[in-house]
């Protein structure tokens, strides 16, 4: 049975500068890029979700926080935020109409329902944002996690 392949960071063998350079080049050629390359299928083109997706990725350019495995989580975050924006627009329009024209009992029920939905979405949005490192607390948590990793530790999902 062949031995398991190790990346350069996980090797304990002493290598010459030439061997290290050759190994780095070889690893770079075969290692997959883990950056988010495309959005999930449920994020439709030219949608509100797509605009949020693009804004988040543009804002995080240059940071190695999100990778390919985070695409679905980011997609859910974008969906929730787009839904929150749509409901918030309805809520604001209803409040303005009530202020101008007065209210009916049905208007108050709808206003309460929209308010409840907004609060529920806000909690979920903040949870996703923290897990993705989009909040200051989330970034601090990720930074602590990276700092605690041993030098040369394997980025194995099952470790």
C-alpha positions in Angstrom: 0.0 0.0 0.0 1.5 3.4 -1.0 2.2 6.0 1.7 -0.2 8.9 2.0 0.9 12.1 0.2 1.7 15.0 2.4 1.8 18.7 1.5 5.0 20.6 2.1 3.6 22.2 5.2 3.1 18.8 6.8 6.5 17.3 5.9 9.0 16.8 8.6 11.8 15.7 6.2 14.6 18.2 5.7 14.7 19.4 2.2 17.1 21.6 0.2 16.0 25.0 -1.1 15.7 23.5 -4.6 13.6 20.6 -3.3 11.3 23.0 -1.4 10.9 25.2 -4.5 10.2 22.3 -6.8 7.7 20.9 -4.3 5.9 24.3 -3.9 5.6 24.6 -7.7 4.3 21.1 -8.0 1.7 21.5 -5.2 0.5 24.8 -6.7 -0.1 23.1 -10.0 -2.2 20.4 -8.6 -3.9 21.8 -5.5 -7.5 23.0 -6.2 -8.4 26.6 -5.6 -10.8 26.9 -2.8 -12.1 30.3 -3.5 -15.9 30.7 -4.2 -16.1 30.6 -8.0 -19.8 30.7 -8.7 -23.0 31.1 -6.8 -25.5 28.3 -6.0 -28.2 27.6 -8.6 -30.9 29.0 -6.3 -29.3 32.5 -6.4 -30.9 33.7 -9.7 -29.0 36.1 -12.0 -30.0 39.8 -11.7 -31.9 39.1 -8.5 -31.7 40.8 -5.2 -29.8 37.8 -3.8 -27.3 38.1 -6.7 -26.6 41.8 -5.8 -26.0 40.9 -2.2 -23.8 38.0 -3.2 -21.7 40.2 -5.4 -21.5 42.9 -2.7 -20.3 40.5 0.0 -17.7 38.8 -2.3 -16.4 42.2 -3.4 -16.2 43.4 0.2 -14.3 40.3 1.2 -11.8 40.4 -1.7 -8.3 39.8 -0.5 -9.4 38.0 2.7 -8.9 34.2 3.0 -12.1 33.7 5.0 -14.6 32.2 2.6 -13.9 29.1 0.5 -15.7 26.8 -1.8 -17.4 25.0 1.1 -19.0 28.2 2.3 -20.9 28.9 -1.0 -24.2 27.4 0.2 -24.0 29.1 3.6 -23.3 32.4 1.9 -26.2 31.7 -0.5 -28.6 31.1 2.4 -27.3 34.3 4.0 -28.0 36.3 0.8 -31.5 34.7 0.4 -32.4 35.6 4.0 -31.1 39.2 3.6 -32.9 39.7 0.3 -36.1 38.4 1.9 -35.6 40.7 4.9 -35.2 43.7 2.5 -38.4 42.8 0.6 -40.4 42.4 3.8 -38.9 45.6 5.3 -40.1 47.5 2.2 -43.6 46.2 2.7 -43.5 47.0 6.4 -42.3 50.6 5.7 -44.9 51.1 3.0 -47.7 49.9 5.3 -46.5 52.1 8.2 -46.5 55.1 5.8 -50.0 54.3 4.6 -51.3 53.9 8.1 -49.8 57.3 9.1 -51.4 59.0 6.1 -54.8 57.3 5.9 -55.4 55.9 9.4 -55.5 52.2 10.1 -57.9 49.2 10.1 -57.7 46.2 12.4 -56.4 44.1 9.5 -53.6 46.6 8.9 -52.4 46.2 12.5 -52.4 42.4 12.2 -50.4 42.6 9.0 -48.0 45.1 10.6 -47.5 42.8 13.6 -47.0 39.8 11.4 -44.4 41.7 9.2 -42.6 42.9 12.3 -42.4 39.4 13.7 -41.1 38.0 10.4 -38.4 40.8 10.3 -37.2 39.9 13.8 -37.0 36.2 13.0 -35.0 36.9 9.8 -32.7 39.3 11.6 -31.7 36.7 14.1 -31.0 34.2 11.3 -29.1 36.8 9.3 -26.8 37.6 12.2 -26.2 34.0 12.9 -25.1 33.3 9.3 -23.1 36.6 9.2 -21.2 35.6 12.3 -20.4 32.1 11.0 -19.2 33.5 7.7 -17.0 36.1 9.4 -19.0 39.0 8.2 -19.3 40.6 11.6 -16.5 41.9 13.8 -17.2 39.1 16.3 -17.2 36.5 13.6 -13.8 37.8 12.2 -12.3 37.8 15.7 -13.5 34.2 16.2 -12.0 33.1 12.9 -8.7 34.9 13.7 -8.5 33.1 17.0 -9.2 29.8 15.3 -6.4 30.4 12.8 -4.0 31.5 15.5 -4.6 28.4 17.5 -3.8 26.1 14.7 -0.4 24.5 15.1 2.1 25.5 12.4 2.0 22.9 9.7 -1.3 21.4 11.0 -3.2 19.6 8.4 -6.4 21.3 7.3 -8.3 18.0 7.5 -12.0 18.2 7.9 -12.0 15.2 10.2 -9.2 16.4 12.5 
